Amino acid sequence: MQTANVNLPITVTVRHEQVTDALRDHATKKIESLHLDYPRIIEAKVILDVQKNRHIAEIILFCANHITIEAHTEGKDMYVALDETIEKIARRMRKHKTRLMKKHRPHRNESIRHLEERFFTEEVLDHPEDSDIDPAPFIVHPENYSIRTMYKEDAIMQLELSDRPFVLYKSARRGVLTIVYRRKDGEYAAMDIKD
């Protein structure tokens, strides 16, 4: 059982401002104080950003079994934003542990495996094609995304653990690329990517 995260590699990065030792120590102590036995944290990244009057704190935890838990918050003070982000991370870690414990309990015949997957055609999606001007999109934050093989239930769990709007994965049942995302009404939707 992991009771404290000691000797954990923690990277603290500050954008648009100089990092102070007090702020770095505060972030390190907060992450090391996460007393949870699952998932085991391998590495932590803390990104602190200052934009005018907004202080943004983002924490990314790389855990065992390829689990990535991330959260970010915004506040008027960097310490407050960092504390709120730690609370968010702790809630997500507890939620993940609870889901895994429920997953390994003896089940009644209630599972989401019996639910049908929903597929959307291009006619359903709204694409304005009458626009003559097509401006080049501005990429704010490019990032790499690894595609893993998993079940739909695991993809939904990953979606709830991260701030990302979608999860792209290779279906373990059918072997096709699938995107799972949360709709505006709170339900989940899945789209298959076909060649």
N, CA and C of each residue as an Amber inpcrd file, in Angstrom:
protein
   585
   0.8360000  -1.1810000   0.0000000   0.0000000   0.0000000   0.0000000
   0.8780000   1.2410000   0.0000000   0.5930000   2.1340000  -0.9170000
   1.3510000   3.3670000  -1.0290000   0.7020000   4.4150000  -0.1280000
   1.4000000   4.8160000   0.9190000   0.8320000   5.7950000   1.8430000
   1.3210000   7.1990000   1.5660000   2.4470000   7.3380000   0.9370000
   2.9550000   8.6600000   0.5740000   3.7890000   8.5200000  -0.6870000
   3.8470000   9.5830000  -1.4300000   4.5920000   9.5810000  -2.6810000
   5.9650000  10.1960000  -2.4370000   6.8850000   9.4080000  -1.8990000
   8.2270000   9.9030000  -1.6090000   9.1440000   9.5830000  -2.7770000
  10.1560000  10.4160000  -2.9600000  11.1300000  10.2860000  -4.0500000
  10.4480000  10.2210000  -5.4100000   9.4090000  10.9910000  -5.5600000
   8.6410000  11.0320000  -6.7940000   9.2410000  12.1030000  -7.7020000
   9.5520000  11.7740000  -8.9730000  10.0670000  12.8170000  -9.8630000
   8.9630000  13.8170000 -10.2080000   9.1140000  15.0290000  -9.7180000
   8.1230000  16.0810000  -9.9380000   8.7900000  17.2010000 -10.7260000
   8.2010000  17.5480000 -11.8600000   8.7010000  18.6290000 -12.6890000
   7.7620000  19.8160000 -12.5460000   8.2760000  20.9410000 -12.0900000
   7.4760000  22.1610000 -11.9460000   7.9340000  23.1430000 -13.0110000
   7.0080000  23.5380000 -13.8880000   7.2980000  24.4690000 -14.9660000
   6.4050000  25.6910000 -14.8010000   6.9930000  26.8600000 -14.9080000
   6.2220000  28.1000000 -14.8150000   6.3790000  28.8480000 -16.1260000
   5.2500000  29.2490000 -16.6970000   5.2680000  30.0010000 -17.9480000
   4.9610000  31.4670000 -17.6510000   5.6310000  32.3480000 -18.3270000
   5.4230000  33.7940000 -18.2530000   5.7270000  34.3810000 -16.8770000
   6.5020000  33.7210000 -16.0810000   6.8650000  34.2230000 -14.7610000
   8.0230000  33.3910000 -14.2350000   8.7550000  33.9270000 -13.2830000
   9.8380000  33.1830000 -12.6550000   9.2740000  32.3460000 -11.5150000
   9.7470000  31.1140000 -11.4050000   9.2820000  30.2490000 -10.3240000
  10.0610000  30.5890000  -9.0580000   9.3370000  30.7010000  -7.9590000
   9.9920000  30.9490000  -6.6790000  10.1720000  29.6180000  -5.9640000
  11.1260000  29.5920000  -5.0520000  11.3590000  28.3620000  -4.2940000
  10.1550000  28.0110000  -3.4330000   9.4830000  29.0180000  -2.9020000
   8.3060000  28.7640000  -2.0660000   7.1930000  28.1120000  -2.8840000
   6.9830000  28.6000000  -4.1110000   5.9500000  28.0260000  -4.9730000
   6.3140000  26.6060000  -5.3870000   7.5760000  26.3730000  -5.7160000
   8.0280000  25.0320000  -6.0910000   7.8800000  24.0680000  -4.9070000
   8.2550000  24.5090000  -3.6980000   8.1110000  23.6590000  -2.5090000
   6.6480000  23.3730000  -2.2000000   5.7950000  24.3830000  -2.3810000
   4.3610000  24.1920000  -2.1280000   3.7890000  23.1370000  -3.0740000
   4.1300000  23.2340000  -4.3660000   3.6340000  22.2580000  -5.3470000
   4.1640000  20.8640000  -5.0400000   5.4340000  20.7640000  -4.6960000
   6.0330000  19.4610000  -4.3910000   5.3980000  18.8350000  -3.1600000
   5.2110000  19.6180000  -2.1060000   4.6080000  19.0790000  -0.8780000
   3.1670000  18.6410000  -1.1080000   2.4220000  19.4100000  -1.9030000
   1.0250000  19.0530000  -2.1640000   0.9260000  17.7300000  -2.9270000
   1.7840000  17.5340000  -3.9190000   1.7230000  16.2880000  -4.6900000
   2.2030000  15.1180000  -3.8490000   3.2380000  15.3270000  -3.0610000
   3.7200000  14.2420000  -2.2020000   2.7240000  13.9000000  -1.0990000
   1.8140000  14.8230000  -0.7940000   0.8510000  14.5650000   0.2780000
  -0.3740000  13.7880000  -0.1940000  -0.4390000  13.4370000  -1.4620000
  -1.5590000  12.6180000  -1.9400000  -1.4160000  11.2180000  -1.3430000
  -2.2050000  10.8900000  -0.3410000  -2.1050000   9.6050000   0.3480000
  -3.1370000   8.6430000  -0.2250000  -2.8150000   8.0470000  -1.3220000
  -3.7110000   7.0780000  -1.9420000  -2.8970000   5.8590000  -2.3330000
  -3.5010000   4.7010000  -2.2100000  -2.7630000   3.4880000  -2.5220000
  -2.9620000   3.0440000  -3.9640000  -3.8570000   3.6650000  -4.6970000
  -4.0130000   3.3240000  -6.1020000  -4.5350000   4.5430000  -6.8280000
  -4.0900000   4.8340000  -7.9950000  -3.0010000   4.2080000  -8.7260000
  -1.6500000   4.7200000  -8.2480000  -0.6380000   3.9000000  -8.4220000
   0.7140000   4.2610000  -8.0060000   1.2570000   5.3150000  -8.9670000
   1.6790000   6.4280000  -8.4210000   2.1680000   7.5480000  -9.2260000
   3.6360000   7.3110000  -9.5810000   3.9490000   7.4170000 -10.8720000
   5.3120000   7.2220000 -11.3470000   6.0130000   8.5660000 -11.5390000
   5.3090000   9.5230000 -12.1150000   5.8950000  10.8310000 -12.3920000
   4.7990000  11.8820000 -12.3300000   5.1620000  13.0970000 -11.9520000
   4.1980000  14.1960000 -11.8830000   4.7670000  15.4170000 -12.5850000
   3.8970000  16.0990000 -13.3350000   4.2810000  17.3470000 -13.9890000
   3.3180000  18.4300000 -13.5270000   3.8780000  19.5410000 -13.1150000
   3.0860000  20.6920000 -12.6870000   3.4240000  21.8380000 -13.6290000
   2.4030000  22.3920000 -14.2740000   2.5960000  23.5100000 -15.1910000
   1.7970000  24.6870000 -14.6420000   2.5000000  25.7470000 -14.3130000
   1.8790000  26.9510000 -13.7650000   2.0110000  28.0580000 -14.8010000
   0.9020000  28.7210000 -15.1090000   0.8890000  29.7230000 -16.1670000
   0.2300000  30.9970000 -15.6480000   0.8020000  32.1290000 -15.9960000
   0.2430000  33.4220000 -15.6120000  -0.0980000  34.1770000 -16.8860000
  -1.3740000  34.5500000 -17.0280000  -1.8290000  35.3150000 -18.1790000
  -2.6660000  36.4770000 -17.6630000  -2.1240000  37.6580000 -17.6980000
  -2.7480000  38.8670000 -17.1520000  -3.1500000  38.6280000 -15.7050000
  -4.4400000  38.6040000 -15.3960000  -4.8900000  38.4070000 -14.0150000
  -5.2630000  36.9630000 -13.7200000  -5.0540000  36.0750000 -14.6690000
  -5.4270000  34.6730000 -14.4820000  -4.1990000  33.8570000 -14.1260000
  -4.3450000  33.0250000 -13.1240000  -3.2960000  32.0880000 -12.7320000
  -3.8340000  30.6880000 -13.0030000  -3.1610000  29.9470000 -13.8660000
  -3.6290000  28.6280000 -14.2810000  -2.6520000  27.5820000 -13.7670000
  -3.1930000  26.5870000 -13.0810000  -2.3800000  25.4750000 -12.5780000
  -2.8530000  24.1980000 -13.2550000  -1.9250000  23.4550000 -13.8290000
  -2.2400000  22.1850000 -14.4860000  -1.3150000  21.1210000 -13.9120000
  -1.9040000  19.9860000 -13.5400000  -1.1270000  18.8790000 -12.9900000
  -1.4200000  17.6410000 -13.8180000  -0.3650000  16.9470000 -14.2250000
  -0.4900000  15.7010000 -14.9720000   0.2520000  14.6330000 -14.1860000
  -0.4630000  13.5690000 -13.8170000   0.1390000  12.4520000 -13.0950000
   0.2340000  11.2610000 -14.0300000   1.4160000  10.7230000 -14.1660000
   1.6230000   9.5050000 -14.9300000   1.6950000   8.3700000 -13.9200000
   0.7320000   7.4650000 -13.9900000   0.6060000   6.4040000 -12.9910000
   0.8980000   5.0510000 -13.6240000   0.9270000   4.0330000 -12.7710000
   1.1550000   2.6670000 -13.2370000  -0.0070000   2.2250000 -14.1260000
   0.2150000   1.1860000 -14.9050000  -0.7780000   0.6130000 -15.8230000
  -1.2370000   1.6200000 -16.8790000  -0.3480000   2.5120000 -17.2970000
  -0.6050000   3.4790000 -18.3680000  -1.7840000   4.3940000 -18.0610000
  -1.9680000   4.7380000 -16.8130000  -3.0520000   5.6310000 -16.4200000
  -2.4870000   7.0410000 -16.3250000  -3.1580000   7.9790000 -16.9710000
  -2.7770000   9.3800000 -16.9030000  -3.9520000  10.1520000 -16.3210000
  -3.6940000  10.8540000 -15.2330000  -4.7330000  11.6580000 -14.5970000
  -4.2830000  13.1040000 -14.6730000  -5.1600000  13.9500000 -15.2140000
  -4.7850000  15.3430000 -15.3660000  -5.9430000  16.2440000 -14.9730000
  -5.5920000  17.4270000 -14.5050000  -6.5920000  18.4190000 -14.1330000
  -5.9580000  19.7960000 -14.2100000  -6.7890000  20.7860000 -14.4560000
  -6.3030000  22.1590000 -14.4140000  -7.4080000  23.0660000 -13.8900000
  -7.0010000  24.0920000 -13.1800000  -7.9340000  25.0880000 -12.6640000
  -7.3340000  26.4700000 -12.8610000  -8.1930000  27.4510000 -12.6700000
  -7.8070000  28.8290000 -12.8960000  -8.2560000  29.6470000 -11.6970000
  -7.4160000  30.5520000 -11.2600000  -7.7710000  31.3880000 -10.1250000
  -7.0330000  32.7110000 -10.1680000  -7.3150000  33.5540000  -9.1720000
  -6.6560000  34.8590000  -9.1130000  -5.3200000  34.7840000  -8.3900000
  -5.0780000  33.6820000  -7.6890000  -3.8340000  33.4820000  -6.9540000
  -3.2830000  32.1090000  -7.3290000  -1.9770000  31.9970000  -7.5090000
  -1.3810000  30.7340000  -7.9390000  -1.5140000  29.6520000  -6.8800000
  -1.3930000  30.0110000  -5.6170000  -1.5130000  29.0210000  -4.5470000
  -2.9310000  28.4510000  -4.4840000  -3.9340000  29.3070000  -4.6570000
  -5.3310000  28.8500000  -4.6450000  -5.5900000  27.9350000  -5.8340000
  -5.1160000  28.3320000  -7.0120000  -5.3070000  27.5030000  -8.2080000
  -4.6240000  26.1520000  -8.0430000  -3.4350000  26.1390000  -7.4470000
  -2.7090000  24.8880000  -7.2320000  -3.4470000  23.9860000  -6.2420000
  -3.9670000  24.5640000  -5.1510000  -4.7130000  23.7770000  -4.1650000
  -5.9890000  23.1880000  -4.7630000  -6.7070000  23.9710000  -5.5770000
  -7.9290000  23.4680000  -6.2090000  -7.6130000  22.3490000  -7.1960000
  -6.4990000  22.4690000  -7.9030000  -6.1060000  21.4210000  -8.8480000
  -5.7500000  20.1380000  -8.1110000  -5.0720000  20.2430000  -6.9770000
  -4.7490000  19.0580000  -6.1700000  -6.0310000  18.3870000  -5.6830000
  -7.0180000  19.1840000  -5.2440000  -8.2960000  18.6120000  -4.8110000
  -8.9800000  17.8770000  -5.9590000  -8.9170000  18.4630000  -7.1520000
  -9.5190000  17.8280000  -8.3270000  -8.8330000  16.5040000  -8.6520000
  -7.5050000  16.4990000  -8.5990000  -6.7340000  15.2740000  -8.8610000
  -7.0870000  14.2040000  -7.8360000  -7.1620000  14.5750000  -6.5610000
  -7.4820000  13.5970000  -5.5120000  -8.8690000  13.0090000  -5.7260000
  -9.8450000  13.8400000  -6.1180000 -11.1950000  13.3320000  -6.4030000
 -11.1650000  12.3410000  -7.5590000 -10.4150000  12.6720000  -8.6050000
 -10.3560000  11.7780000  -9.7680000  -9.6640000  10.4650000  -9.4300000
  -8.6370000  10.5200000  -8.5780000  -7.9530000   9.2870000  -8.1770000
  -8.8840000   8.4130000  -7.3330000  -9.6300000   9.0280000  -6.4100000
 -10.5910000   8.2550000  -5.6130000 -11.6710000   7.6570000  -6.4980000
 -12.1360000   8.4330000  -7.4730000 -13.1700000   7.9580000  -8.3890000
 -12.6580000   6.7750000  -9.2060000 -11.4240000   6.8570000  -9.6650000
 -10.8310000   5.7660000 -10.4380000 -10.7060000   4.5110000  -9.5850000
 -10.2520000   4.6730000  -8.3460000 -10.1040000   3.5230000  -7.4570000
 -11.4620000   2.8950000  -7.1670000 -12.4790000   3.7170000  -6.9210000
 -13.8230000   3.2000000  -6.6560000 -14.3600000   2.4410000  -7.8560000
 -14.1530000   2.9790000  -9.0460000 -14.6170000   2.2870000 -10.2540000
 -13.9270000   0.9390000 -10.4190000 -12.6340000   0.9000000 -10.1610000
 -11.9240000  -0.3710000 -10.2880000 -12.3940000  -1.3730000  -9.2470000
 -12.6550000  -0.9020000  -8.0280000 -13.1390000  -1.8160000  -6.9970000
 -14.5210000  -2.3500000  -7.3620000 -15.3800000  -1.4990000  -7.9110000
 -16.7050000  -1.9500000  -8.3290000 -16.6020000  -2.9050000  -9.5110000
 -15.6090000  -2.6700000 -10.3530000 -15.4340000  -3.5040000 -11.5430000
 -15.0660000  -4.9340000 -11.1660000 -14.3040000  -5.1110000 -10.0810000
 -13.8490000  -6.4410000  -9.6940000 -14.7610000  -7.1210000  -8.6810000
 -15.8580000  -6.4820000  -8.3130000 -16.8300000  -7.1210000  -7.4320000
 -17.6510000  -8.1120000  -8.2380000 -18.2490000  -9.0940000  -7.5670000
 -19.1600000  -9.9730000  -8.3010000 -20.3670000  -9.1700000  -8.7800000
 -20.6410000  -9.2550000 -10.0550000 -21.7040000  -8.4530000 -10.6480000
 -22.9890000  -9.2450000 -10.7680000 -24.0600000  -8.4910000 -10.7100000
 -25.3080000  -9.0490000 -11.1940000 -25.2360000  -8.9040000 -12.7100000
 -26.2330000  -9.2160000 -13.4030000 -26.1720000  -9.1550000 -14.8630000
 -26.3630000  -7.7340000 -15.3850000 -25.9320000  -6.7710000 -14.6090000
 -26.0290000  -5.3870000 -15.0430000 -24.6560000  -4.9330000 -15.5210000
 -24.5620000  -4.6600000 -16.7630000 -23.3120000  -4.2180000 -17.3460000
 -23.6430000  -3.3010000 -18.5090000 -22.6940000  -2.4860000 -18.9020000
 -22.9540000  -1.6500000 -20.0680000 -22.5430000  -2.3580000 -21.3560000
 -22.1010000  -3.5940000 -21.2320000 -21.7260000  -4.3390000 -22.4390000
 -22.9350000  -4.6550000 -23.3160000 -24.1260000  -4.6950000 -22.7180000
 -25.3100000  -5.0190000 -23.5080000 -25.8480000  -3.8070000 -24.2690000
 -25.3310000  -2.6080000 -23.9770000 -25.8000000  -1.4090000 -24.6530000
 -25.2850000  -1.3700000 -26.0820000 -26.1230000  -0.8900000 -26.9640000
 -25.7200000  -0.7870000 -28.3600000 -24.8390000   0.4460000 -28.5500000
 -23.8850000   0.3330000 -29.4510000 -23.0620000   1.4790000 -29.7860000
 -23.8170000   2.3320000 -30.7870000 -23.6320000   3.6240000 -30.6660000
 -24.3230000   4.5380000 -31.5710000 -23.3340000   5.0450000 -32.6120000
 -23.7610000   5.0690000 -33.8530000 -22.9220000   5.5410000 -34.9420000
 -23.6240000   6.7090000 -35.6180000 -22.8530000   7.6780000 -36.0460000
 -23.4040000   8.8530000 -36.6870000 -22.8820000   8.9460000 -38.1100000
 -23.7590000   9.2830000 -39.0210000 -23.3530000   9.4840000 -40.4080000
 -23.0600000  10.9630000 -40.6180000 -22.4850000  11.2800000 -41.7650000
 -22.1290000  12.6720000 -42.0390000 -23.3630000  13.5500000 -42.1810000
 -24.5100000  12.9720000 -42.5670000 -25.7210000  13.7730000 -42.7200000
 -26.2090000  14.3060000 -41.3790000 -25.9000000  13.6050000 -40.3170000
 -26.3560000  14.0240000 -38.9960000 -25.5450000  15.2080000 -38.4920000
 -24.2780000  15.2230000 -38.8250000 -23.3970000  16.2860000 -38.3500000
 -23.5940000  17.5480000 -39.1800000 -23.5720000  18.6730000 -38.5290000
 -23.7650000  19.9480000 -39.2250000 -22.4270000  20.4850000 -39.6930000
 -22.2660000  20.5920000 -41.0060000 -21.0550000  21.1730000 -41.5830000
 -21.4750000  22.3030000 -42.5180000 -21.1970000  23.5380000 -42.1640000
 -21.5420000  24.6240000 -43.0960000 -20.6170000  24.5890000 -44.3090000
 -21.2050000  24.3140000 -45.4650000 -20.4040000  24.2140000 -46.6860000
 -20.6090000  25.4120000 -47.6040000 -21.4590000  26.3580000 -47.1760000
 -21.7180000  27.5030000 -48.0340000 -20.7160000  28.6290000 -47.8050000
 -19.7810000  28.4550000 -46.9210000 -18.7800000  29.4830000 -46.6420000
 -17.7020000  29.4580000 -47.7210000 -17.4200000  30.6480000 -48.2990000
 -16.3920000  30.7450000 -49.3410000 -14.9980000  30.8820000 -48.7440000
 -14.9080000  31.5190000 -47.5940000 -13.6080000  31.7520000 -46.9670000
 -13.3360000  30.6370000 -45.9780000 -12.1960000  30.0120000 -46.1450000
 -11.7980000  28.9360000 -45.2390000 -10.5070000  29.3530000 -44.5470000
 -10.6080000  30.0230000 -43.3830000  -9.3790000  30.4710000 -42.7230000
  -8.5830000  29.2940000 -42.1850000  -7.2690000  29.4780000 -42.1700000
  -6.3940000  28.4230000 -41.6460000  -6.5810000  28.3360000 -40.1350000
  -6.7520000  27.1360000 -39.6010000  -6.9520000  27.0170000 -38.1520000
  -5.6660000  27.3250000 -37.3930000  -5.8310000  27.8490000 -36.2040000
  -4.7080000  28.1840000 -35.3390000  -4.5600000  27.0740000 -34.3060000
  -3.4120000  26.3880000 -34.3080000  -3.1660000  25.2970000 -33.3650000
  -2.6180000  25.9000000 -32.0850000  -3.3940000  25.7900000 -31.0170000
  -3.0220000  26.4060000 -29.7500000  -2.0000000  25.5630000 -29.0140000
  -2.2620000  24.2650000 -28.9130000  -1.3980000  23.3990000 -28.0960000
  -1.2750000  22.0370000 -28.7750000  -0.2670000  21.8530000 -29.6480000
  -0.1130000  20.5340000 -30.2770000   0.3820000  19.5130000 -29.2610000
  -0.1410000  18.3030000 -29.3490000   0.3000000  17.2540000 -28.4380000
   0.2230000  15.9000000 -29.1280000   0.9920000  14.9620000 -28.6140000
   0.9870000  13.6040000 -29.1380000  -0.0760000  12.7990000 -28.4100000
  -0.6650000  11.8570000 -29.1160000  -1.7240000  11.0440000 -28.5430000
  -1.4620000   9.6000000 -28.9460000  -1.2780000   8.7260000 -27.9810000
  -1.0210000   7.3250000 -28.3000000  -2.3380000   6.5610000 -28.3310000
  -2.4800000   5.7050000 -29.3110000  -3.7050000   4.9220000 -29.4690000
  -3.4770000   3.5600000 -28.8350000  -4.3290000   3.2270000 -27.8620000
  -4.2110000   1.9570000 -27.1580000  -5.4170000   1.0870000 -27.4720000
  -5.2410000  -0.2050000 -27.3200000  -6.3380000  -1.1500000 -27.4880000
  -7.0340000  -1.3070000 -26.1470000  -8.3600000  -1.0890000 -26.1440000
  -9.1150000  -1.2030000 -24.8990000 -10.5890000  -1.4230000 -25.2080000
 -11.3380000  -1.7120000 -24.1610000 -12.7790000  -1.8660000 -24.2840000
 -13.4520000  -0.5060000 -24.1180000 -14.7120000  -0.4360000 -24.5330000
 -15.4570000   0.8070000 -24.4610000 -15.5730000   1.3080000 -23.0230000
 -15.7470000   0.3830000 -22.0740000 -15.8900000   0.7720000 -20.6710000
 -14.6140000   1.4390000 -20.1580000 -13.4450000   0.9060000 -20.5720000
 -12.1750000   1.4950000 -20.1590000 -11.9820000   2.8770000 -20.7830000
 -12.4440000   3.0440000 -22.0190000 -12.3360000   4.3470000 -22.6780000
 -13.2040000   5.3860000 -21.9710000 -14.3830000   4.9820000 -21.5250000
 -15.2530000   5.8990000 -20.7880000 -14.6080000   6.2790000 -19.4610000
 -13.9450000   5.3210000 -18.8070000 -13.2600000   5.6170000 -17.5540000
 -12.1140000   6.6020000 -17.7930000 -11.3470000   6.4090000 -18.8760000
 -10.2670000   7.3390000 -19.2100000 -10.8200000   8.7340000 -19.5030000
 -11.9820000   8.7960000 -20.1520000 -12.6010000  10.0750000 -20.4770000
 -12.9860000  10.8270000 -19.2100000 -13.4850000  10.1110000 -18.2190000
 -13.8750000  10.7630000 -16.9730000 -12.6770000  11.1600000 -16.1290000
 -11.5480000  10.4940000 -16.3000000 -10.3670000  10.8190000 -15.5030000
  -9.5860000  12.0050000 -16.0470000  -9.7950000  12.3600000 -17.3050000
  -9.0020000  13.4360000 -17.8870000  -9.8990000  14.6060000 -18.2720000
  -9.2640000  15.7110000 -18.6080000  -9.9820000  16.8980000 -19.0610000
 -10.1820000  16.8930000 -20.5730000  -9.7460000  15.8690000 -21.2250000
  -9.8430000  15.8300000 -22.6830000 -11.3040000  15.6680000 -23.1090000
 -11.6490000  16.2220000 -24.2630000 -13.0360000  16.1110000 -24.7170000
 -13.3670000  14.7670000 -25.3630000 -12.3650000  13.9470000 -25.6370000
 -12.6110000  12.6700000 -26.2970000 -11.5150000  11.6820000 -25.9350000
 -11.7570000  10.4030000 -26.2650000 -10.7420000   9.3560000 -26.1450000
 -10.7500000   8.5870000 -27.4550000  -9.5810000   8.4690000 -28.0620000
  -9.4150000   7.7070000 -29.2920000  -8.7270000   6.4030000 -28.9330000
  -9.3260000   5.2780000 -29.3310000  -8.7590000   3.9810000 -28.9740000
  -9.0830000   2.9650000 -30.0590000  -8.3590000   1.8400000 -30.0090000
  -8.6330000   0.7280000 -30.9110000  -9.4970000  -0.2560000 -30.1400000
 -10.6520000  -0.5890000 -30.6870000 -11.6070000  -1.4570000 -30.0020000
 -11.0390000  -2.8660000 -29.8690000 -11.0480000  -3.3880000 -28.6510000
 -10.5350000  -4.7370000 -28.4040000 -11.4910000  -5.7850000 -28.9630000
 -12.7570000  -5.4360000 -29.1000000 -13.7400000  -6.3950000 -29.6300000
 -13.7220000  -6.4660000 -31.1510000 -13.6910000  -5.2700000 -31.7880000
 -13.8630000  -5.2500000 -33.2360000 -12.6100000  -4.8710000 -34.0010000
 -11.5910000  -4.3340000 -33.3250000 -10.3310000  -4.0100000 -33.9780000
 -10.3460000  -2.7530000 -34.8270000 -11.3230000  -1.8620000 -34.6520000
 -11.3830000  -0.6210000 -35.4210000 -11.1050000   0.5620000 -34.4980000
 -10.6510000   1.6660000 -35.0980000 -10.4380000   2.8820000 -34.3240000
 -11.7850000   3.4950000 -33.9670000 -11.9290000   3.8900000 -32.7090000
 -13.1860000   4.4330000 -32.2210000 -12.9040000   5.6720000 -31.3830000
 -13.7820000   6.6510000 -31.4970000 -13.7170000   7.8550000 -30.6670000
 -14.9210000   7.8420000 -29.7360000 -14.6640000   8.0160000 -28.4370000
 -15.7360000   8.1520000 -27.4520000 -15.6710000   9.5680000 -26.9210000
 -16.8340000  10.2440000 -26.8770000 -16.8810000  11.6020000 -26.3550000
 -18.1820000  11.8050000 -25.5940000 -18.1970000  12.8470000 -24.7740000
 -19.3890000  13.1690000 -23.9970000 -20.1920000  14.2100000 -24.7590000
 -21.4820000  13.9310000 -24.9400000 -22.3510000  14.8700000 -25.6290000
 -22.8090000  15.9600000 -24.6710000 -23.4740000  16.9760000 -25.2010000
 -23.9250000  18.0880000 -24.3690000 -24.9810000  17.6660000 -23.3610000
 -25.7360000  16.6140000 -23.6640000 -26.7690000  16.1670000 -22.7220000
 -26.2090000  15.2520000 -21.6330000 -24.8890000  15.0160000 -21.6260000
 -24.2570000  14.2120000 -20.5850000 -24.0800000  12.7500000 -20.9500000
 -24.6930000  12.3010000 -22.0150000 -24.5520000  10.9140000 -22.4610000
 -23.2310000  10.7640000 -23.2170000 -22.8350000   9.5060000 -23.4250000
 -21.6170000   9.2280000 -24.1830000 -21.9910000   8.7840000 -25.5870000
 -21.1420000   9.1300000 -26.5340000 -21.3480000   8.7090000 -27.9140000
 -20.0390000   8.1190000 -28.4260000 -20.1690000   7.1920000 -29.3730000
 -18.9960000   6.5410000 -29.9550000 -19.0760000   6.6510000 -31.4690000
 -17.9320000   6.9260000 -32.0920000 -17.8550000   6.9790000 -33.5470000
 -16.7180000   6.0820000 -34.0000000 -16.9860000   5.2510000 -34.9890000
 -15.9470000   4.4240000 -35.5870000 -15.2850000   5.1940000 -36.7200000
 -13.9820000   5.0280000 -36.8590000 -13.2360000   5.6510000 -37.9500000
 -12.9960000   4.5720000 -38.9890000 -13.5510000   4.7790000 -40.1610000
 -13.4380000   3.7840000 -41.2250000 -12.5760000   4.3340000 -42.3400000
 -11.8760000   3.4400000 -43.0230000 -11.0030000   3.8500000 -44.1330000
 -11.8100000   4.2590000 -45.3300000
